[in-house]
Amino acid sequence: MNSTARSPNIVARFCAVTRTATSGRRFRPSWWGGAVALAVATGCIQLGNWQHAKADRKLAAQHLLDTRGGDAPVSIGAAPVDADALRSRPVTVRGQFETDRQFLVDNRIHREQAGYHVITPLRIDGSDMRVLVNRGWIPANARHDDIPQVATPVGPVTLSGTAVVPGTRFFTLGDAPQAGWQPVWQNLDLARFAGSAPYPLQPVVVQLAPDAPAGFVRDWPRPDERFERHLSYALQWYGFAASAVLIWFTLGWRRP
């Protein structure tokens, strides 16, 4: 017997079980319980939508990178660029590194080892304009308080990479940054850097290409990495929402 033939039998058995379970009972739901169930279900649905939106954003970012990644490189010069137009495009830039405002982004993991991303400002040739360059990952020292020393080339360099627009919403541990320059940051906060720098700054970060000079480990993750996890979380939250309503509905059947 095929699945089509079995389907009516399954429905019939479900209806029979339901009639047996509700025999001698009346549906008299608790309205305050319904309000609680509705509030819980609404919150769970919103959390599910949030996780689903994160998965959609990752997929969209990967699609943009796949679409633009094969374009001819764009040269970044002294004129301010359009961040959205340059996002995920190959770029080249020539200038000199400046280490006085170099910083490390903490809690970057590579092959299950903790470390940092090295972010170094580059003064673009023939101008006062700077652009931040993500030079890649370095391991942390055994004592986390010991900040690693970073070797930086002196003199002009020509770099290639991908234009990245960092996020603007961050989860920050601990207190707000203290006054003065901090060599270790929790996030690559471009707005924070631009607000403290005494010079103009391009609104993108150059994510250094694997074959470019002056870099470290550059095993850059795909934008859509682990997007399935967010879809799984979304389904879990939707399931919690359905469960809240089902529990309220089940408890609503009472004996006279």
GIKABEL-V512321 format. One record per residue. N is the residue number from 1. RES is the residue in one small letter. SS is DSSP state (alpha for helix, beta for strand, coil for the rest). OMEGA is omega in radians with two decimals (NA if undefined). Layout:
BEGIN
n->N res->RES ss->SS omega->OMEGA
n->N res->RES ss->SS omega->OMEGA
END
This chain:
BEGIN
n->1 res->m ss->coil omega->-3.08
n->2 res->n ss->coil omega->-3.08
n->3 res->s ss->alpha omega->3.14
n->4 res->t ss->alpha omega->-3.13
n->5 res->a ss->alpha omega->-3.11
n->6 res->r ss->alpha omega->-3.04
n->7 res->s ss->alpha omega->3.12
n->8 res->p ss->alpha omega->3.12
n->9 res->n ss->alpha omega->3.11
n->10 res->i ss->alpha omega->3.12
n->11 res->v ss->alpha omega->-3.14
n->12 res->a ss->alpha omega->3.12
n->13 res->r ss->alpha omega->3.10
n->14 res->f ss->alpha omega->3.13
n->15 res->c ss->alpha omega->3.13
n->16 res->a ss->alpha omega->3.11
n->17 res->v ss->alpha omega->3.13
n->18 res->t ss->alpha omega->3.13
n->19 res->r ss->alpha omega->3.13
n->20 res->t ss->alpha omega->-3.11
n->21 res->a ss->alpha omega->-3.09
n->22 res->t ss->coil omega->-3.13
n->23 res->s ss->coil omega->-3.13
n->24 res->g ss->coil omega->3.14
n->25 res->r ss->beta omega->3.06
n->26 res->r ss->beta omega->3.14
n->27 res->f ss->beta omega->3.12
n->28 res->r ss->coil omega->-3.04
n->29 res->p ss->coil omega->3.04
n->30 res->s ss->coil omega->-3.08
n->31 res->w ss->alpha omega->3.08
n->32 res->w ss->alpha omega->3.05
n->33 res->g ss->alpha omega->3.09
n->34 res->g ss->alpha omega->3.12
n->35 res->a ss->alpha omega->3.11
n->36 res->v ss->alpha omega->3.14
n->37 res->a ss->alpha omega->3.13
n->38 res->l ss->alpha omega->3.14
n->39 res->a ss->alpha omega->3.13
n->40 res->v ss->alpha omega->-3.13
n->41 res->a ss->alpha omega->-3.14
n->42 res->t ss->alpha omega->3.12
n->43 res->g ss->alpha omega->3.14
n->44 res->c ss->alpha omega->3.12
n->45 res->i ss->alpha omega->3.12
n->46 res->q ss->alpha omega->3.09
n->47 res->l ss->alpha omega->3.08
n->48 res->g ss->alpha omega->3.10
n->49 res->n ss->alpha omega->3.13
n->50 res->w ss->alpha omega->3.11
n->51 res->q ss->alpha omega->3.12
n->52 res->h ss->alpha omega->3.12
n->53 res->a ss->alpha omega->3.09
n->54 res->k ss->alpha omega->3.09
n->55 res->a ss->alpha omega->3.13
n->56 res->d ss->alpha omega->3.14
n->57 res->r ss->alpha omega->3.11
n->58 res->k ss->alpha omega->3.13
n->59 res->l ss->alpha omega->3.13
n->60 res->a ss->alpha omega->3.12
n->61 res->a ss->alpha omega->3.11
n->62 res->q ss->alpha omega->3.12
n->63 res->h ss->alpha omega->3.13
n->64 res->l ss->alpha omega->3.13
n->65 res->l ss->alpha omega->3.11
n->66 res->d ss->alpha omega->-3.11
n->67 res->t ss->alpha omega->-3.04
n->68 res->r ss->alpha omega->-3.04
n->69 res->g ss->coil omega->3.13
n->70 res->g ss->coil omega->3.14
n->71 res->d ss->coil omega->3.05
n->72 res->a ss->coil omega->-3.12
n->73 res->p ss->coil omega->3.09
n->74 res->v ss->beta omega->3.13
n->75 res->s ss->beta omega->3.10
n->76 res->i ss->coil omega->-3.12
n->77 res->g ss->coil omega->-3.06
n->78 res->a ss->coil omega->-3.10
n->79 res->a ss->coil omega->3.11
n->80 res->p ss->coil omega->-3.11
n->81 res->v ss->coil omega->3.01
n->82 res->d ss->coil omega->-3.03
n->83 res->a ss->alpha omega->-3.11
n->84 res->d ss->alpha omega->3.13
n->85 res->a ss->alpha omega->-3.09
n->86 res->l ss->alpha omega->-3.08
n->87 res->r ss->coil omega->3.07
n->88 res->s ss->coil omega->3.11
n->89 res->r ss->coil omega->3.00
n->90 res->p ss->beta omega->-3.12
n->91 res->v ss->beta omega->2.97
n->92 res->t ss->beta omega->3.11
n->93 res->v ss->beta omega->3.12
n->94 res->r ss->beta omega->3.14
n->95 res->g ss->beta omega->-3.14
n->96 res->q ss->beta omega->3.09
n->97 res->f ss->beta omega->3.04
n->98 res->e ss->beta omega->-3.02
n->99 res->t ss->beta omega->-3.07
n->100 res->d ss->beta omega->3.08
n->101 res->r ss->beta omega->3.02
n->102 res->q ss->beta omega->3.09
n->103 res->f ss->beta omega->3.14
n->104 res->l ss->beta omega->3.07
n->105 res->v ss->beta omega->-3.01
n->106 res->d ss->beta omega->3.03
n->107 res->n ss->beta omega->3.01
n->108 res->r ss->beta omega->-3.05
n->109 res->i ss->beta omega->3.04
n->110 res->h ss->beta omega->-3.12
n->111 res->r ss->coil omega->3.06
n->112 res->e ss->coil omega->3.09
n->113 res->q ss->beta omega->-3.13
n->114 res->a ss->beta omega->3.12
n->115 res->g ss->beta omega->-3.06
n->116 res->y ss->beta omega->2.85
n->117 res->h ss->beta omega->-3.11
n->118 res->v ss->beta omega->-3.13
n->119 res->i ss->beta omega->-3.08
n->120 res->t ss->beta omega->3.04
n->121 res->p ss->beta omega->3.07
n->122 res->l ss->beta omega->3.05
n->123 res->r ss->beta omega->-3.06
n->124 res->i ss->beta omega->-3.08
n->125 res->d ss->coil omega->3.02
n->126 res->g ss->coil omega->-3.10
n->127 res->s ss->coil omega->3.00
n->128 res->d ss->coil omega->-3.12
n->129 res->m ss->coil omega->3.05
n->130 res->r ss->beta omega->3.01
n->131 res->v ss->beta omega->3.10
n->132 res->l ss->beta omega->3.13
n->133 res->v ss->beta omega->3.01
n->134 res->n ss->beta omega->-3.01
n->135 res->r ss->beta omega->3.08
n->136 res->g ss->beta omega->-2.98
n->137 res->w ss->beta omega->2.99
n->138 res->i ss->beta omega->-3.13
n->139 res->p ss->beta omega->3.04
n->140 res->a ss->coil omega->3.05
n->141 res->n ss->coil omega->3.14
n->142 res->a ss->coil omega->3.01
n->143 res->r ss->coil omega->-3.05
n->144 res->h ss->coil omega->3.13
n->145 res->d ss->coil omega->3.12
n->146 res->d ss->coil omega->-3.11
n->147 res->i ss->coil omega->-3.11
n->148 res->p ss->coil omega->3.03
n->149 res->q ss->coil omega->-3.06
n->150 res->v ss->coil omega->3.08
n->151 res->a ss->coil omega->-3.10
n->152 res->t ss->coil omega->-3.13
n->153 res->p ss->coil omega->3.06
n->154 res->v ss->coil omega->3.14
n->155 res->g ss->coil omega->-3.07
n->156 res->p ss->beta omega->3.06
n->157 res->v ss->beta omega->3.03
n->158 res->t ss->beta omega->-3.01
n->159 res->l ss->beta omega->3.01
n->160 res->s ss->beta omega->-3.13
n->161 res->g ss->beta omega->-3.13
n->162 res->t ss->beta omega->3.10
n->163 res->a ss->beta omega->-3.12
n->164 res->v ss->beta omega->3.05
n->165 res->v ss->coil omega->-3.08
n->166 res->p ss->coil omega->3.08
n->167 res->g ss->coil omega->-3.12
n->168 res->t ss->coil omega->3.11
n->169 res->r ss->coil omega->-3.04
n->170 res->f ss->coil omega->2.95
n->171 res->f ss->coil omega->-3.03
n->172 res->t ss->coil omega->3.07
n->173 res->l ss->coil omega->3.05
n->174 res->g ss->coil omega->-3.07
n->175 res->d ss->coil omega->3.09
n->176 res->a ss->coil omega->-3.14
n->177 res->p ss->coil omega->3.11
n->178 res->q ss->coil omega->3.11
n->179 res->a ss->coil omega->-3.11
n->180 res->g ss->coil omega->-3.06
n->181 res->w ss->coil omega->3.12
n->182 res->q ss->coil omega->-3.09
n->183 res->p ss->coil omega->3.13
n->184 res->v ss->beta omega->3.12
n->185 res->w ss->beta omega->3.08
n->186 res->q ss->coil omega->-3.11
n->187 res->n ss->coil omega->3.04
n->188 res->l ss->coil omega->-3.06
n->189 res->d ss->coil omega->-3.06
n->190 res->l ss->alpha omega->-3.14
n->191 res->a ss->alpha omega->3.11
n->192 res->r ss->alpha omega->-3.14
n->193 res->f ss->alpha omega->-3.11
n->194 res->a ss->alpha omega->-3.14
n->195 res->g ss->alpha omega->-3.12
n->196 res->s ss->alpha omega->-3.07
n->197 res->a ss->coil omega->3.14
n->198 res->p ss->coil omega->-3.11
n->199 res->y ss->coil omega->3.12
n->200 res->p ss->coil omega->-3.05
n->201 res->l ss->beta omega->3.05
n->202 res->q ss->beta omega->-3.06
n->203 res->p ss->beta omega->3.08
n->204 res->v ss->beta omega->3.03
n->205 res->v ss->beta omega->3.09
n->206 res->v ss->beta omega->3.06
n->207 res->q ss->beta omega->-2.91
n->208 res->l ss->beta omega->3.13
n->209 res->a ss->coil omega->-3.12
n->210 res->p ss->coil omega->-3.10
n->211 res->d ss->coil omega->3.13
n->212 res->a ss->coil omega->3.14
n->213 res->p ss->coil omega->2.99
n->214 res->a ss->coil omega->-3.10
n->215 res->g ss->coil omega->3.12
n->216 res->f ss->coil omega->-3.13
n->217 res->v ss->beta omega->-3.08
n->218 res->r ss->coil omega->3.06
n->219 res->d ss->coil omega->-3.00
n->220 res->w ss->coil omega->3.12
n->221 res->p ss->coil omega->3.05
n->222 res->r ss->coil omega->3.09
n->223 res->p ss->coil omega->-3.11
n->224 res->d ss->coil omega->-3.11
n->225 res->e ss->coil omega->3.09
n->226 res->r ss->coil omega->3.10
n->227 res->f ss->alpha omega->3.12
n->228 res->e ss->alpha omega->3.13
n->229 res->r ss->alpha omega->3.13
n->230 res->h ss->alpha omega->3.07
n->231 res->l ss->alpha omega->3.10
n->232 res->s ss->alpha omega->3.10
n->233 res->y ss->alpha omega->3.13
n->234 res->a ss->alpha omega->3.13
n->235 res->l ss->alpha omega->3.10
n->236 res->q ss->alpha omega->3.14
n->237 res->w ss->alpha omega->3.08
n->238 res->y ss->alpha omega->3.09
n->239 res->g ss->alpha omega->3.08
n->240 res->f ss->alpha omega->3.12
n->241 res->a ss->alpha omega->3.13
n->242 res->a ss->alpha omega->-3.14
n->243 res->s ss->alpha omega->3.14
n->244 res->a ss->alpha omega->3.13
n->245 res->v ss->alpha omega->-3.13
n->246 res->l ss->alpha omega->3.11
n->247 res->i ss->alpha omega->3.11
n->248 res->w ss->alpha omega->-3.12
n->249 res->f ss->alpha omega->-3.12
n->250 res->t ss->alpha omega->-3.13
n->251 res->l ss->alpha omega->-3.14
n->252 res->g ss->coil omega->3.11
n->253 res->w ss->beta omega->-3.04
n->254 res->r ss->beta omega->3.05
n->255 res->r ss->beta omega->-3.14
n->256 res->p ss->coil omega->NA
END
